[in-house]
Amino acid sequence: MQILAATDFSTRSYRALRRAGLLAKACGAELSLVHVVDDDQPPNLVAIETREAERILAEQIGAMAELQSLRCRPMAVAGDPFDGILRTATTVQADLIVMGAHRKQLLRDVFIGTTIERVIRTGPHPVLMVNDEVERPYRTALAAVDLSEPSANAIKTSMTLGLLRTLRLTLVHAFFPLAKGKLSYAGVSKDNIDEYVAGERLRATQELITFLDANGLSDVGQSKHIEEGAPFEVISSTVKRLSPDLLVMGTHGRSGIAKMLLGSVAEEVLRSLDVDILTVPPTR
């Protein structure tokens, strides 16, 4: 197994390197560390910054406890950050990319997206965004399931990577009772509305069970939370309530200009929640 950890030498990236080290030790993986040097400057400056980056990477490998006894490969490449990370991931045949939480840049993010969002949108690799301080190996995980192929693939990929091997996994699924608002507007009694919602919850539960069975995941997840509401609100409230160490979710492939637009549940989650988040792209 190959793990690629990307760093810009910030505190955010320091956490990502530590987490990548813990994961590599747990999974017996090889670990590559990459720093991308901005190539939009004179070649002599690119060369100087590349040598300096290589020096800092070597120092961190020697000094960081989580990287001790691991097979680590430091790499400094020139280019745009997201493109450099993806090129390096291809070179080392990475099974997982680990990155620190993004730094928001206001309007630039709105129109272009952060580096990690661009890596997730355009690359074929699972990406782990590290938000939390690294104190111990992961113990609990929450997987968002929307009855789509990408959500099933996210769980399967997490299992293949070995991330869920020792974790207590909870599944969360959102359902939305479409007729609830109409019933309330029509003056239907609260008891009858509650009965309708309970029926919709039962139907959603059965749909989830059928979906898991169809995807060979019937034994996955120690508990299942079927919650009423929009997907992001349900995921957010469940994360706050359960405080998992890791949130797992699939992303839906988009092409063309749609890749530049915001609004997907995954993007809302990445921008709003402070938990560590593993995003898995659809199978290509």
N, C-alpha and C positions, 0 to 999 in steps of 0.2 A: 504494500500500500504506500502511496506517495501523498504527502501533505505539503502544500505550499502556503507559507505564511508571509503576507505582504506587510512591510513596515515603512513608515515615513519618519521613524525615530521619535514619534510623539508618545505621550503617556498612553493614548488610546492603543497605539501599535504595540507598546510594551506589554500591555495586557494580552493582546492577541498572540504575541510570541510565547508568553507563558502558557496560555491555554493550548496553543498548538503543541508545545512540548509535552504537556500532560496527556493530550490525546495520542501523540505519537508513541509515548511510552506504553499507554494502555493498549494500543492496537498493534504494537510492534512495527510501526511505520517508519519510513525514511522521511526526513524533514528537510525541506529547502526553504531558505529565507531570501526574499527578494526586496530590494529597494530600487525604485525607478528614479533615475536622474533626468531632470528636465533637459530635453535636447534642443529646446528653442533658445539657444545661446551659443556663443562662439565655441568651436570644437575644443580649444585648449581648456576652457572652463568645464566643459563636459568631462574631459579626461581627468581633471583635478578632482571634481566632485565624485566621479566614479571611484577613484582610488581611495578617497576619504570614506565613501560609503562602504567599500570593502573592508577598510580598517575597522570601522565602527561595528559592522556585522560580526567580524571575527572576535572583537572584544566582547560583544553581547553573548556570543556562543560560549566563550570562556567564563563569563561572569554569572550567567543566569542559571540558577539551580535547576529549573525545569528542563534545561537543554543538556544537562550533564549526562554523559553515557549514551547520548543519541548520535545517530549518523546524521549530521547536519551539513548542508551545502549552502554556503553564502553566495549570493548572486547579486550583482549590481548591473542594471541594464538601463539604456537610454531610451526615452520616448515619452509619450503621454502616459500618465499613471495607469489608467484602466487598460489601455492597449498593451503596455509593458507587462502588466500582471497577467493578462490573458496569453500573451506570447510565451511568457515564461511557464505558465501552467501547461501549455501545449508541449513545450520543450521537455519538461520533467514528467509529462504524462500524469499530472496531478489528479488524484481521486477526490480531493477536497482542498478548497481555498479558505484560509482563515484570515480575517481582516478585523481591524479595530472599528469601533463605531464611527460613523461618519461625522465630519465637522460641517455644520450647516453654513451655507454661504448665501443665504437669502435669495435674491432674484436669480442668481446664477443657477441655484439648485432647481428653481421652478422650471426653468427652460431647458437645462441640460441634465441635471441630476448629479448627485454626489458620485465619487469614484466607485464606491461599493455598489450603488444602484446600477451604474453603467456596467460593471462587471457581471452583476446578476442578470441584467436585461439582455446582454449581448453574448454572454459566454455559455458554454454547455456544462459547466462544472457546478456541483453543490458548493455553496458559499456559507461559511459560518461567520456571522457578525458578532463580535465579542463586545458586550456592553458592561458586564459586571466585573468587579474585582475578582481576581483568581485566587481562591482560598483553598480549594479542594477539587477533586474530580467531580464531574456531574453525578448527581444522585437521582434527580427526578426530571421528567420531561413531559411536555404537553404537545400533542400533535393535533393540528386543526384538520378536520376532515369535512370536505364539502361534496362528497360523493362523486368526485371527478377523478379521472385517471391520474392527473398530477398529484393529487393528495394521497392516493394509494402509492404512487411511485416514490413520494417523499418518505413514507414510512419504510418501504422496502429498501430504499437506498440507505437510509439511516441504519437499518439492520445489517445490510451488506458491509457498510463502513465500520460496523462494530460499535457504533455510538450508543445503541440501546441495549447492549448486552447485559449491563449490570444496573440499568436504570429502571425506576418505577415509572411506567408510562401511563398517562391518562389521555383519553381521546375526547375532543370537544367538537360538537356539531351544532350549528345554528339552524333553527327552522323559523319560518315566518308565517303565522296563520293569516292568510290573505283576507279572509272574510271578517276578521275581528272588528276592524274599523267600521265596516258596513253594518254589522250587527249592532254595534254600539250606536251608530247614527240612526238606525231604525228603531231604537228604543227597546231592544231585546234585553231581558233581565240579565243581571250580572251572573247569576247562577247558570243560566243557559250559555252565556258567553264563556264562562269558565269551563263548562262541560265541552264546548266546542274546542277550546284551546287544548284541553286534556286529550281529546281525541286526535288532534293534530300532532301533539307530542308523541302519542303512542304510534301514530303512523310514521313519524320521522324516526322514531327508535327502531321500528321494524325495517325501514328503508336502510338505516345505517347497518343493522345486522346483516341484511341481505347483501349489501355492498361489500362488507368485510369478508363475508363467506365467498363471494364471487371472486375476490382478489386474493384468496388464500391468507387472509389476515384475521380469521375468526378467533384465534388465540392471542391476538395482540391487544395490549391495553388492560391494565388491572382494573380500571374503572372508566366509565363512559358518562360524559356530561352532555345531555341534550337540552339546549337552552333556547328560549324564545328571543328573537331579535335579529338585527342585521349582523352579518358575519364579523365585521370589525369590532362592533360593540360587544358581542358575545366573547370573542377572543380576548379583548382587552379586559373585560370584567373577570373572566376566568383566570387570566394571568395574575391579576391583582389579588384574587381570592386564594389561589393555590400557591402562588410564588414559586413556580417551577424553575429549575436551574437552566432549562433549555426549552425553547419553543421550536417545533418542527412544522414546516409548511411547504407545500408545493407552489410553484409559480406557473402561470398560464402563458404559453408562448405567444408572442405578438411579433408582428413584422412591420416594416416600413415606418411611417410616421407615428404609428401607435406606440412604438418603443419609446418615443420621446414624451408621451403624455402621462400625466399622473392620474391617480384615482383607483388603482387596483387595491384589493385588500392587502396584498403583500407589501405594497409601497406604503400604505397607511401604517401597517404594523412596523415596518422598518423605521419609519420616521417618528413614531409616537411611543413605542414601548421600550423599556429599559432592560428587558430580559435578553439573554443571549439568544440569537435567532439563527436557525439553520434553514436556508432556502434551497430547494431542489428544483431544477428546471425539468420540464417535461421530457420524456424520452424522444430522441430524434432519430 
